[in-house]
């Protein structure tokens, strides 16, 4: 491809160059189709990931709301005191090996 073909072969060289370019364009189009199919087949885009994160954040906020309501109701009805609740939370926090404000063990008691 290039000026050498055009110089040596004239119009035929130019037609060969056009054919090469058409083949390259077709190959790129097939690659783009494959990428599109991958996205449609479940590969996530940044927009999909953003929507998923937004949904998870909303669910987390709702869970916190219900947990806060449950804890406050238990304390208000004198089922448990705030001190007892704090002691249980601290014990569970330590039970997974690290007192870090997180819990990765099973929810049901052993």
C-alpha positions in Angstrom: 0.0 0.0 0.0 1.2 3.5 -0.6 2.8 5.7 -3.2 4.9 2.8 -4.6 1.9 0.9 -5.9 0.4 4.1 -7.3 3.7 5.1 -9.0 4.4 1.6 -10.4 0.9 0.3 -11.1 -1.2 3.5 -11.5 -4.9 3.0 -11.2 -4.5 -0.8 -10.4 -2.2 0.1 -7.5 -4.8 2.6 -6.3 -7.5 0.0 -6.5 -5.3 -2.4 -4.5 -4.8 0.2 -1.8 -8.6 0.8 -1.6 -9.2 -2.9 -1.3 -6.6 -3.2 1.5 -8.3 -0.3 3.3 -11.7 -1.8 2.9 -10.5 -5.1 4.4 -9.0 -3.2 7.4 -12.3 -1.3 7.9 -14.3 -4.5 7.8 -12.0 -6.2 10.3 -12.3 -3.2 12.7 -16.1 -3.3 12.3 -16.1 -7.0 13.2 -14.0 -6.3 16.3 -16.4 -3.6 17.3 -19.3 -6.0 16.9 -17.6 -8.4 19.2 -17.0 -5.7 21.8 -20.7 -4.8 21.6 -21.8 -8.4 22.0 -19.6 -8.7 25.1 -21.3 -5.7 26.6 -24.7 -7.1 25.8 -23.7 -10.5 27.1 -23.2 -9.2 30.6 -19.9 -7.4 30.7 -20.7 -4.3 32.7 -20.1 -0.7 31.7 -19.2 2.1 34.0 -22.8 3.3 33.9 -24.1 -0.2 34.9 -21.6 -0.3 37.8 -22.7 3.2 38.9 -26.3 2.1 38.9 -25.5 -1.0 40.9 -23.5 1.0 43.5 -26.4 3.5 43.8 -28.9 0.6 44.4 -26.6 -1.0 47.0 -26.1 2.3 48.8 -29.9 2.8 48.9 -30.4 -0.8 50.2 -27.7 -0.2 52.9 -29.4 3.0 54.0 -32.7 1.2 54.3 -31.1 -1.7 56.3 -29.5 0.9 58.7 -32.9 2.5 59.1 -34.6 -0.7 60.1 -31.7 -1.7 62.3 -31.8 1.6 64.1 -35.6 1.3 64.6 -35.3 -2.2 65.9 -32.5 -1.3 68.4 -34.4 1.8 69.6 -37.6 -0.2 70.0 -35.7 -2.9 72.1 -34.2 -0.2 74.3 -37.5 1.7 74.7 -39.3 -1.5 75.7 -36.6 -2.3 78.2 -35.8 -5.6 76.4 -32.1 -4.6 76.5 -30.2 -1.6 77.9 -28.0 0.5 75.8 -25.0 -0.7 77.9 -25.9 -4.4 77.3 -26.3 -3.7 73.6 -22.9 -2.0 73.4 -21.3 -5.0 75.3 -22.9 -7.5 72.9 -21.7 -5.5 69.9 -18.2 -5.3 71.2 -18.1 -9.0 71.9 -19.4 -9.9 68.4 -16.9 -7.4 66.9 -14.0 -9.2 68.6 -15.3 -12.7 67.9 -14.1 -12.6 64.3 -10.6 -12.0 65.4 -10.4 -8.2 65.0 -12.0 -5.4 66.9 -12.5 -3.1 63.9 -16.2 -2.2 63.9 -16.9 -4.9 61.3 -18.1 -8.5 61.5 -17.4 -11.2 59.0 -18.6 -14.3 60.9 -22.0 -16.0 60.8 -25.1 -14.0 61.9 -26.7 -16.9 63.8 -25.2 -17.6 67.2 -22.9 -20.6 67.4 
